[in-house]
Amino acid sequence: MTTFYIILVAMLLLLALMDLFVGVSNDAVNFLSSAVGSKAFKYKTLMIFAAVGVFCGATFSSGMMDIARHGIYMPQYYTFAELMCVYAAVMFTDVILLDIFNSYGMPTSTTVSMVFELLGASVAIASIKILSDDTLELGNLINTSKALTVILGIFLSVAIAFVVGLAVQYVTRLVFSFGYKKYIRYFIGVFGSVSLTSIFYFILIKGLKNMSFVGPGYKAFLAENETVLVAGMFVAFFILCHLLHAVKVNVLKVIIAFGTFSLALAFAGNDLVNFVGVPLTSLSSVQHLMAAGGNPQDFNMSFLLESEPGQWYLLMVAGLTMVFSLVFSKKARNVVKTSVSLAAQNSSEEIFGTNPVARALVRSSNGVVKFVTEFIPRKISDKINTRFNTKEMILEEDGAAFDLLRACVNLMLASSLIALGTSLKLPLSTTYVTFMVAMGTSLADKAWNRETAVYRITGVLSVIGGWFLTAFAAFASASAVATVLYFGGFPAIFGLFAVVIFVLIRSNLKYRENKKGKAEELFDNILTAPPETKIYPLIQEYSRGEWSEILRWCADCYEKLLIGLLREDLGKLRSENKQIKILKKHVQRNRRHGTLCTERLAQEDLVVKNFFLYQANDFMGDALFSLEQISSPCKNHVDNGFNPMDNEKRKMLLRTAAHVKERIESVAGMVETMDFGRYDQVRGQLREEGSRIFAERKAEMMKAGSENIRAEILYLTILYESWALLDSVGSVAKASRKFLTAKP
């Protein structure tokens, strides 16, 4: 029996390595987003700062696993076998849950996921124990106060970080303005010393408190000399910043470098328990079981009430794994991209759409702003506006999402707030604090303007919703898995382990298949191109690729819809109906992309060329509308089992499906190759086919009444929408020709 548990521990340690990989991918946003968004350093240089911080934090961590050992449950009431079910359930759930969030580029909290997974699995096993023993109560088996403290920490970290970020960045911008280099020599000493003092205080308090070489004497020294230490650092950094500025060293970059290192150090040193706490606790449990020679079914786990440091070699392996994940994980870049996109100063590709809540918030906020501004004197208002003139914004490199000043404030506030939370013993999540500080500072910098606010608010609400979903999903999933493992025994454990491995492999293979294509890369190049680049040819290339691809998809979809109707293939009709909805969102995204692209055009080209681009995207939406008007009644007709059409109509629709597909594909080929020399021929074929369909519809309407009314109405609807589809495609061809043949 013990042999099986040794195998289980080995499996959990393997999952811990996977958990480290997916966990670092998620938490990379905590310490990378500010430096990446400001482009303070090249990505490889930034990786060095972060990797050194991560490795040092993990290797020298004491690995105190108290939260996994006795922070959520009361181990003295559990047996070895019961807690091993809890540990297995936590690891199985955690790896899959974090991988899902990473795949969608959504930052979440590894702390919250682990705590609620432990809580869910423990509650499940505790409930089973209570059902078989009336003397036990849930309050005795579960540390409920810890879970409530974590929930309180969530609300505090979200609200406080956002408000503080908004207020501090607003004051900072009032002092420095967007053209901060004009004023930096006057304020760099104070700003730099405050920033570096908060960052180094964060390293001393949050980053080093769990390091293996730090003893109780260090903590006692900090407690006795904290005020003197902070004052000394402030004075020293004040002098240092002025000296560095005098010798032409960019002090803001120095702050960003140390801030990135400090957050990476603290993340690895303190959040390591989120990834390896449960496996190392299971390893310790097996070691105690073997030493005592006990029976797994009745061996009491009260020894977990005592703290125990982790083995240094395991911590070093964990550190290397974290560095490897940080450097090579593409999902880490995806998560960072979400945070940077939502905080970008200028218009960028908006990852999120809109929802009614975001639209209502924007409308109400605009009303509040108008009301408040009425009471502010005009001179004061004008003076404030001059400090927020984004035309003076100084970016380190073209394509940077925001300037160095905001990146420094992000890192300074994140460090300060996490250090404050640690000193007050509040479980502030590093993910929550860093993300919400970035959102607050971006709002203060007026990055959320009338054109982008609704998308940004939707994104923030989606991310915050994902955080709370993490807690619920972690609790419910771990609870269900623990129940299955308790009653299923070792077959269930090995079966679920195989499922987890399969899901992870499949997820990573699918993610690679869905990696950014040529169109996305081209669009990014348009937005990040330097001013001297000729933008118009890039927009032409991007647009023709998108239009030709959508046209081909429309042609294929049209044929599948009619064949699905004639064969009464409900599955095919449902599938195409879903694809139409997806493509509608894609066309809406293309419209937004078109607006962003034309903002980069020269002023003299903007109006006319923007009109043709808008027209082509608008007519593409009309084509999809026609497809939707065909898809919905076809699906309903087959779904309800109505009578099929007669043979004449079926033959007519088969011919129409082939002809329409051929005509649309010819337009797609012409647009893709820019072979507009045959434009008149292609437009003539479209009109000819449209006239034939229109004539067939008119003739059908002149016939005597049909017994199969539903099929008759459906037939007439398909013919009309087919004619409308061809008309829209012809308009796309006309607008695309004018846009693609125009000279830059």
SVG drawing of the C-alpha trace seen along z (x, -y; Angstrom):
<svg xmlns="http://www.w3.org/2000/svg" viewBox="-53 -81 82 83">
<polyline fill="none" stroke="black" stroke-width="0.4" points="0.0,0.0 2.8,-2.4 4.3,-1.8 1.2,-3.2 1.4,-6.3 5.1,-6.8 4.1,-6.6 1.3,-9.1 3.8,-11.5 6.1,-11.2 3.1,-12.0 2.3,-15.1 5.9,-16.3 5.7,-15.9 2.5,-17.9 4.2,-20.5 6.8,-21.0 3.9,-21.5 2.1,-23.7 5.3,-25.9 5.4,-26.2 1.8,-27.2 1.8,-29.2 4.8,-31.4 3.1,-31.9 0.2,-33.5 2.1,-35.4 4.6,-36.8 2.2,-39.7 3.0,-40.7 6.5,-41.8 6.8,-42.1 3.9,-44.2 5.3,-47.7 8.7,-47.1 7.3,-45.4 4.6,-48.1 7.1,-51.0 9.8,-49.2 12.4,-50.4 14.7,-47.5 14.9,-45.0 13.0,-41.9 16.1,-39.7 17.6,-42.2 14.4,-42.3 14.3,-38.6 17.8,-38.7 16.5,-40.9 13.3,-38.9 15.1,-35.5 17.7,-36.4 15.0,-37.6 12.9,-34.5 15.9,-32.1 17.2,-33.8 13.7,-34.1 13.0,-30.4 16.4,-29.0 16.8,-30.9 13.2,-30.6 12.8,-28.8 9.9,-27.0 7.7,-27.4 4.5,-25.5 2.3,-26.4 -0.7,-27.3 -0.6,-23.9 0.1,-22.1 -2.4,-23.6 -3.6,-26.9 -7.0,-25.7 -7.8,-22.5 -7.1,-21.0 -4.7,-18.1 -5.1,-16.4 -8.7,-15.3 -7.6,-13.7 -5.8,-10.4 -2.9,-10.0 -5.2,-8.5 -7.7,-11.3 -5.3,-14.1 -3.5,-12.4 -6.9,-12.6 -7.0,-16.3 -3.5,-16.8 -4.1,-14.9 -7.4,-16.8 -5.7,-20.1 -2.9,-19.4 -5.1,-17.9 -7.4,-20.9 -4.8,-23.5 -2.8,-22.6 -5.8,-22.4 -7.4,-25.6 -4.3,-27.7 -3.7,-26.4 -7.2,-27.4 -6.6,-30.9 -3.3,-31.1 -4.6,-29.9 -7.2,-32.7 -4.6,-35.3 -6.4,-36.0 -4.4,-36.9 -5.6,-35.2 -4.3,-34.6 -2.4,-31.5 -2.8,-32.2 -6.6,-32.3 -6.7,-29.2 -4.6,-27.1 -6.4,-28.3 -9.9,-27.6 -8.8,-24.3 -7.5,-23.3 -10.7,-24.5 -12.9,-22.7 -11.1,-19.4 -11.0,-19.6 -14.7,-20.5 -15.5,-17.5 -13.5,-15.0 -14.7,-16.7 -18.4,-16.3 -17.8,-12.6 -16.3,-12.2 -19.1,-14.1 -21.7,-11.8 -20.1,-8.8 -19.3,-10.4 -21.9,-12.6 -19.4,-13.9 -17.5,-15.9 -18.4,-19.4 -17.3,-21.3 -16.0,-24.2 -13.5,-21.8 -12.2,-20.3 -11.9,-23.5 -10.1,-26.7 -12.9,-28.9 -11.4,-32.2 -8.5,-31.8 -10.9,-31.6 -12.8,-34.7 -9.5,-36.6 -8.5,-35.7 -11.9,-36.9 -11.5,-40.2 -8.0,-40.5 -9.4,-40.2 -11.8,-43.1 -9.2,-45.2 -6.5,-44.6 -8.8,-45.3 -10.4,-48.5 -7.4,-50.0 -4.9,-49.3 -7.1,-50.9 -7.9,-54.1 -4.3,-54.6 -3.0,-54.1 -5.4,-56.6 -4.7,-59.2 -0.9,-58.9 -0.5,-58.9 -2.8,-61.9 -0.7,-63.9 2.5,-62.6 1.3,-63.7 0.3,-67.1 3.9,-67.6 5.7,-66.2 3.2,-66.4 3.6,-64.1 6.6,-66.2 8.4,-65.1 11.9,-65.7 11.5,-69.5 10.8,-69.2 12.7,-66.0 15.9,-67.8 13.8,-69.6 11.9,-66.5 14.1,-63.5 15.7,-63.4 12.4,-63.3 10.6,-61.0 13.6,-58.7 14.2,-58.4 10.6,-57.7 10.4,-55.1 13.6,-53.3 13.0,-53.5 9.6,-51.9 11.1,-49.2 14.0,-48.3 11.8,-48.4 9.6,-46.0 12.6,-43.7 13.6,-43.9 10.1,-43.3 8.3,-41.2 11.1,-39.7 13.5,-38.6 11.3,-37.6 11.1,-34.0 14.6,-33.5 16.5,-30.6 19.5,-32.7 17.4,-35.2 17.0,-34.4 14.9,-35.9 17.7,-38.5 17.0,-40.1 13.3,-40.5 14.0,-41.9 16.5,-44.4 13.9,-45.6 11.3,-46.0 13.6,-48.0 15.2,-50.2 12.5,-50.4 12.0,-54.2 15.8,-54.9 16.3,-52.5 13.6,-54.1 14.9,-57.6 18.5,-56.6 17.5,-54.9 15.5,-58.0 18.5,-60.4 20.9,-58.0 18.7,-57.5 18.0,-61.2 21.7,-62.0 22.3,-59.0 19.4,-60.0 20.8,-63.5 24.3,-62.1 23.0,-59.6 21.0,-62.3 24.1,-64.6 26.1,-61.9 23.3,-61.4 22.0,-58.1 18.3,-57.5 17.1,-57.2 13.6,-56.0 15.2,-53.0 17.1,-52.3 13.8,-52.3 12.1,-50.0 15.1,-47.5 15.1,-47.3 11.3,-47.3 11.1,-44.3 13.8,-42.5 12.1,-43.1 8.7,-41.9 10.2,-38.8 12.2,-38.1 9.2,-38.4 7.0,-36.4 9.3,-33.5 10.2,-33.6 6.7,-34.0 4.4,-32.6 6.4,-29.4 4.1,-27.7 1.3,-28.1 3.0,-25.7 5.0,-23.3 3.5,-23.6 1.0,-20.7 3.5,-18.2 6.2,-18.9 3.6,-18.5 2.7,-15.1 6.3,-14.2 6.8,-15.1 3.7,-13.1 5.0,-9.9 8.4,-10.3 6.7,-10.5 4.5,-7.6 7.4,-5.4 9.5,-6.5 6.6,-5.6 5.7,-2.4 2.1,-3.4 -1.0,-2.3 -2.2,-4.9 -5.8,-4.4 -5.5,-5.4 -2.2,-7.3 -2.9,-10.7 -1.5,-13.8 -1.1,-16.0 2.6,-16.5 1.6,-18.9 0.7,-21.4 4.5,-22.1 6.4,-24.1 9.0,-22.5 11.4,-24.0 11.7,-22.6 14.8,-20.8 17.2,-23.2 17.7,-20.9 14.0,-20.8 13.8,-24.5 16.7,-24.9 14.9,-22.6 11.8,-24.7 13.8,-27.9 15.2,-26.5 11.8,-25.4 10.4,-28.9 13.2,-30.5 12.7,-28.1 9.0,-28.8 9.5,-32.6 11.9,-32.6 10.3,-30.1 6.5,-30.2 4.6,-31.9 1.5,-31.9 3.3,-34.2 3.6,-36.8 -0.1,-36.3 -1.0,-37.1 1.3,-40.1 -0.2,-41.3 -3.7,-41.4 -2.5,-43.7 -0.5,-45.9 -3.3,-46.2 -5.8,-47.4 -3.3,-50.0 -2.1,-51.3 -2.0,-55.1 -2.9,-55.2 -5.4,-53.3 -4.4,-49.6 -5.9,-46.4 -8.7,-46.0 -8.8,-42.4 -12.2,-42.6 -15.6,-43.6 -18.3,-45.6 -21.1,-44.6 -24.1,-46.5 -22.5,-47.0 -19.4,-48.7 -21.6,-50.9 -23.7,-52.0 -20.6,-52.8 -19.2,-54.9 -22.4,-56.9 -22.8,-57.5 -19.1,-58.4 -19.4,-61.0 -22.4,-62.5 -20.5,-62.7 -17.5,-64.3 -19.7,-66.9 -21.4,-67.7 -18.0,-68.1 -16.3,-70.2 -19.1,-72.8 -17.9,-73.7 -14.2,-74.0 -13.0,-77.5 -12.1,-77.7 -8.5,-78.9 -7.8,-75.9 -9.4,-73.5 -7.2,-74.8 -4.1,-74.7 -4.8,-71.0 -5.4,-70.2 -2.0,-71.5 -0.4,-69.0 -2.3,-66.1 -1.5,-67.0 -0.7,-63.6 0.9,-65.2 3.9,-65.9 4.2,-62.3 7.7,-60.9 7.9,-57.2 11.2,-55.3 10.6,-53.4 7.9,-53.5 5.2,-51.1 5.5,-51.5 2.2,-51.3 3.0,-54.0 5.9,-56.1 8.7,-55.4 7.1,-57.6 3.9,-55.6 5.9,-52.3 7.9,-53.7 4.7,-54.6 3.2,-51.1 6.2,-49.4 6.6,-51.8 2.9,-51.5 2.8,-47.7 5.8,-47.3 4.6,-49.7 1.1,-48.3 2.3,-44.6 4.8,-45.6 2.1,-47.4 -0.2,-44.4 2.5,-42.1 3.2,-44.3 -0.5,-44.4 -0.8,-40.6 -3.4,-41.1 -3.3,-38.4 -3.0,-40.9 -2.6,-39.1 0.4,-40.3 -1.7,-39.7 -4.6,-41.8 -2.4,-44.6 -0.2,-44.9 -3.0,-44.7 -5.4,-47.1 -2.5,-49.6 -1.8,-49.5 -5.5,-50.1 -5.7,-53.0 -2.6,-54.7 -3.9,-54.3 -7.2,-55.9 -5.4,-58.8 -3.4,-59.3 -6.6,-59.5 -5.7,-56.3 -9.4,-55.4 -10.8,-58.0 -14.2,-58.1 -13.0,-55.7 -11.5,-53.1 -13.2,-53.4 -16.0,-50.9 -13.5,-48.2 -11.1,-48.8 -13.8,-48.7 -15.2,-45.5 -11.7,-44.0 -11.2,-45.0 -14.6,-43.6 -13.8,-40.4 -10.5,-40.0 -12.0,-40.8 -14.9,-38.4 -12.3,-35.8 -10.7,-36.3 -13.9,-35.5 -14.6,-32.7 -11.2,-31.3 -12.3,-31.0 -15.6,-29.4 -14.2,-27.0 -11.3,-26.0 -13.6,-25.3 -16.2,-23.4 -13.8,-21.4 -11.4,-20.4 -14.4,-19.3 -15.8,-17.1 -12.4,-15.6 -11.7,-14.9 -15.0,-13.1 -14.2,-11.0 -10.7,-10.1 -12.0,-9.2 -14.5,-6.7 -12.6,-5.7 -9.3,-4.9 -6.1,-4.4 -7.8,-3.5 -9.5,-6.9 -6.2,-8.6 -4.2,-7.1 -7.1,-7.6 -7.4,-11.3 -3.7,-11.7 -3.7,-10.4 -6.6,-12.8 -4.7,-15.7 -1.6,-14.9 -3.7,-14.4 -5.5,-17.7 -2.2,-19.6 -0.6,-18.1 -3.7,-18.8 -4.0,-22.3 -0.4,-23.2 -0.6,-21.6 -3.8,-23.5 -2.3,-26.7 0.6,-26.3 -1.8,-25.7 -3.7,-28.9 -0.6,-31.0 -0.6,-34.5 -1.0,-34.3 0.4,-36.6 -2.6,-39.0 -2.2,-39.6 1.5,-40.2 0.9,-42.6 -1.7,-44.5 0.8,-44.8 3.4,-46.1 1.0,-48.8 0.3,-50.0 4.0,-49.9 5.6,-51.2 7.9,-54.3 6.6,-57.6 8.8,-57.4 7.2,-54.1 4.8,-54.1 1.7,-52.8 -0.8,-52.7 0.8,-49.7 0.8,-47.8 -2.9,-48.5 -3.6,-47.5 -1.9,-44.2 -3.6,-43.5 -7.0,-44.4 -6.9,-42.3 -5.8,-39.3 -8.7,-39.7 -11.3,-40.4 -10.3,-37.5 -10.3,-35.1 -13.8,-36.2 -15.2,-36.0 -13.9,-32.5 -15.5,-31.5 -18.8,-33.1 -18.8,-31.1 -18.1,-27.9 -20.7,-28.6 -23.4,-29.4 -22.9,-26.1 -22.9,-24.1 -26.1,-25.8 -28.0,-24.9 -26.7,-21.3 -27.4,-21.0 -31.0,-22.1 -31.5,-19.7 -30.0,-16.8 -31.8,-17.8 -28.4,-17.8 -29.2,-19.6 -25.7,-19.2 -24.2,-21.0 -26.7,-23.8 -26.1,-24.4 -22.4,-24.4 -22.6,-26.9 -24.9,-29.1 -22.3,-29.2 -19.6,-30.0 -21.6,-32.9 -21.9,-34.4 -18.1,-34.0 -17.4,-35.6 -19.7,-38.6 -17.5,-39.3 -14.5,-39.0 -15.9,-41.5 -16.7,-43.9 -13.1,-43.6 -12.0,-44.4 -14.0,-47.6 -12.2,-48.6 -8.9,-47.6 -9.8,-49.7 -10.3,-52.8 -7.0,-52.2 -5.2,-51.7 -6.5,-54.9 -5.4,-56.9 -1.9,-56.2 -2.4,-57.6 -1.2,-61.0 -3.8,-63.6 -4.2,-64.3 -5.0,-60.6 -7.3,-60.1 -10.8,-61.0 -11.1,-59.4 -9.1,-56.2 -10.8,-55.7 -14.2,-56.0 -13.3,-53.1 -12.0,-51.0 -15.0,-51.6 -17.3,-50.8 -15.6,-47.5 -15.9,-46.4 -19.5,-47.6 -20.6,-45.7 -18.8,-42.6 -21.1,-42.9 -24.1,-43.1 -23.0,-39.9 -22.8,-38.1 -26.3,-39.5 -27.7,-37.8 -26.0,-34.5 -27.5,-34.8 -31.0,-35.4 -30.5,-32.2 -29.0,-30.1 -31.6,-30.8 -34.8,-29.8 -33.0,-26.8 -32.0,-25.5 -35.5,-26.1 -37.1,-24.3 -35.0,-21.2 -35.1,-21.4 -38.9,-21.4 -39.1,-18.5 -41.2,-20.4 -41.8,-19.0 -38.9,-19.2 -39.1,-21.1 -40.2,-19.5 -37.6,-18.1 -37.7,-21.2 -36.8,-23.6 -34.1,-21.2 -32.5,-21.0 -32.6,-24.8 -31.0,-25.3 -28.2,-22.8 -27.4,-24.7 -27.6,-28.0 -25.3,-26.8 -22.6,-25.9 -23.0,-29.0 -23.0,-31.5 -20.0,-29.8 -18.1,-30.0 -18.9,-33.7 -17.9,-34.7 -14.7,-32.7 -13.8,-34.6 -14.2,-37.9 -12.0,-36.5 -9.3,-35.5 -9.4,-38.9 -9.1,-40.8 -6.3,-38.5 -4.2,-38.8 -5.3,-42.4 -6.1,-41.3 -8.6,-44.1 -8.0,-44.0 -10.9,-41.5 -13.1,-43.5 -15.7,-44.3 -16.0,-40.6 -16.4,-39.5 -19.0,-42.2 -20.8,-41.2 -21.0,-37.5 -22.3,-38.6 -25.0,-40.7 -25.9,-37.9 -26.3,-35.3 -28.2,-37.8 -30.6,-38.6 -31.2,-34.9 -32.0,-34.3 -34.2,-37.4 -36.1,-36.2 -36.6,-32.8 -38.0,-34.3 -40.4,-36.6 -41.6,-33.6 -42.1,-31.5 -44.2,-34.3 -46.5,-34.4 -47.3,-30.7 -50.5,-29.4 -50.6,-28.7 -48.6,-25.8 -49.7,-23.2 -46.3,-23.3 -46.5,-27.0 -43.5,-26.8 -41.2,-25.3 -42.4,-27.9 -41.7,-30.8 -38.3,-29.4 -37.5,-29.0 -38.4,-32.6 -36.4,-33.8 -33.3,-31.9 -33.6,-33.3 -34.0,-36.9 -31.1,-36.7 -28.9,-35.0 -29.5,-37.9 -28.8,-40.3 -25.6,-38.3 -24.3,-38.7 -25.2,-42.4 -23.2,-42.9 -20.2,-40.9 -20.3,-43.1 -20.2,-46.2 -17.2,-44.7 -15.4,-44.2 -16.1,-47.8 -14.9,-49.4 -11.9,-47.1 -10.8,-47.9 -10.9,-51.6 -9.0,-51.1 -6.4,-48.6 -5.6,-50.4 -5.2,-53.8 -1.6,-55.0 -0.1,-56.0"/>
</svg>
